[in-house]
Every structure is written in C-alpha cells, then in structure tokens.
Amino acid sequence: MIAKKAQSVLTGGILVIILAVVAFLTYDLMFAPPIIMEGVVVEKAFVEKQIAGAPSITPYNRYKSYDYVIQSQKHEQWIAFVKTDDGKVLKVHCTSDHYGQKQVGDKMRFKEYKGGLLGIEYFAHNEEDE
C-alpha cells in the first residue's frame, strides 16, 4: 500500500516536472523579447508564389489511384539582405510595403527573434520602432 502510494506520488512529480519544462521552453520561444538591429540593404530579392500539383501516387508507382490531385502552394516573399555593423549579411523578411520603400544602400531597422534556450531565430523587418 505504501509502495503504491509512493509510486503514484513519484509519477505525479515526474509529470509536473515535464509540464514545467514544456511550459518554460514554450515561453522561451514565444515570448522572448526581440533584439532591435540596424544595417544597410545590400541586395533585395522577390520570390514569387508557386503552385505545384501532382496526381496521387500509390507506393507501387501506379498513377491516378484516386480522383483528386495533391497540390502545394508557397507564398510570395519579399527578402532584403542586410549588412550589419559587424560585417554579417542577414536575410530579413519584409512586407510588400517596406520592400517597395527601401532601396539598396538604405538603412533598415529590423528585429531578431531568438529563443534563449532553443536557439531558433528569425529576422523580421519592422519600422514601428523608428
């Protein structure tokens, strides 16, 4: 009886620890404050959206096993390559408005989002801080 109670307490403690770790990692990734950076635009790139489709395929390479097509779509992307003061060239995702306003040689402010523990990072153009 005591061993069963101790086992349930241990199991409950392990579950609480696992939930706390998951909550901490989620908070770290979702709510880590961004770092505001600045640099000079060295190149701009526009990536058009693409739609790719293919008939459904069975594992034995027999086509048209069903009456529908598998389709994938990518979205348009406006990308600026920005050189920071320390010499790094970073890829910054922009909105269409900001992409049209900035030219090569202009200064651009952007944000780096980086989770402290997981190290997942991305850069986003945002002019509201100017």
VENZI-V631833 format. One record per residue. N is the residue number from 1. SS is DSSP state (H for helix, E for strand, C for the rest). PHI is phi in radians with two decimals (999 if undefined). PSI is psi in whole degrees, -180 to 180 (* if undefined). Layout:
[[N;SS;PHI;PSI] [N;SS;PHI;PSI]]
//
This chain:
[[1;C;999;-45] [2;H;-1.21;-37] [3;H;-1.14;-38] [4;H;-1.17;-39] [5;H;-1.17;-41] [6;H;-1.13;-37] [7;H;-1.17;-40] [8;H;-1.20;-36] [9;H;-1.15;-42] [10;H;-1.12;-44] [11;H;-1.09;-43] [12;H;-1.10;-40] [13;H;-1.12;-41] [14;H;-1.14;-42] [15;H;-1.10;-40] [16;H;-1.11;-42] [17;H;-1.13;-43] [18;H;-1.10;-45] [19;H;-1.10;-38] [20;H;-1.15;-40] [21;H;-1.15;-44] [22;H;-1.10;-43] [23;H;-1.11;-41] [24;H;-1.15;-43] [25;H;-1.15;-39] [26;H;-1.13;-44] [27;H;-1.09;-42] [28;H;-1.07;-41] [29;H;-1.34;-42] [30;H;-1.46;-33] [31;H;-2.11;16] [32;C;-1.17;135] [33;C;-1.19;142] [34;C;-1.34;158] [35;E;-1.79;125] [36;E;-1.50;125] [37;E;-2.16;166] [38;E;-2.49;147] [39;E;-2.88;-177] [40;E;-1.89;134] [41;E;-1.24;121] [42;E;-1.82;-23] [43;E;-2.80;150] [44;E;-2.16;147] [45;E;-2.46;139] [46;E;-2.03;126] [47;E;-1.91;116] [48;C;-1.26;156] [49;C;-1.30;150] [50;C;-2.29;145] [51;E;-2.08;126] [52;E;-2.12;136] [53;E;-2.40;153] [54;E;-2.67;149] [55;E;-1.18;152] [56;C;-1.13;144] [57;E;-2.17;137] [58;C;-1.48;165] [59;C;-1.05;-19] [60;C;-1.79;24] [61;C;1.06;31] [62;C;-1.69;118] [63;E;-1.39;165] [64;C;0.99;50] [65;C;-1.42;-19] [66;C;-2.31;169] [67;C;-1.66;37] [68;C;-2.50;165] [69;E;-2.00;136] [70;E;-1.44;129] [71;E;-2.30;143] [72;E;-2.26;143] [73;E;-2.31;134] [74;C;-1.80;154] [75;C;-1.69;160] [76;C;-1.14;145] [77;E;-2.30;138] [78;E;-2.00;115] [79;E;-2.14;135] [80;E;-2.09;134] [81;E;-1.67;120] [82;E;-2.06;132] [83;E;-1.71;122] [84;E;-1.49;175] [85;C;-1.09;-29] [86;C;-1.51;7] [87;C;1.63;-2] [88;C;-1.38;141] [89;E;-1.83;119] [90;E;-1.98;148] [91;E;-1.62;118] [92;E;-2.02;128] [93;E;-1.49;129] [94;E;-2.01;166] [95;C;-1.51;166] [96;H;-1.12;-36] [97;H;-1.14;-49] [98;H;-1.16;-34] [99;H;-1.09;-40] [100;H;-1.25;-30] [101;H;-1.39;-33] [102;C;-1.58;138] [103;C;-2.06;166] [104;C;-1.06;130] [105;C;1.76;-15] [106;C;-1.34;153] [107;E;-1.43;142] [108;E;-2.33;134] [109;E;-1.72;138] [110;E;-2.61;170] [111;E;-2.02;141] [112;E;-1.86;123] [113;E;-1.81;124] [114;E;-2.57;122] [115;C;-1.24;134] [116;C;-1.14;-36] [117;C;-1.67;-43] [118;C;-1.42;-25] [119;C;1.31;14] [120;C;-1.36;126] [121;E;-2.36;151] [122;E;-2.68;160] [123;E;-2.05;135] [124;E;-2.33;138] [125;E;-1.43;130] [126;C;-2.63;118] [127;C;-1.67;2] [128;C;-1.18;-19] [129;C;-1.48;-3] [130;C;-1.43;*]]
//
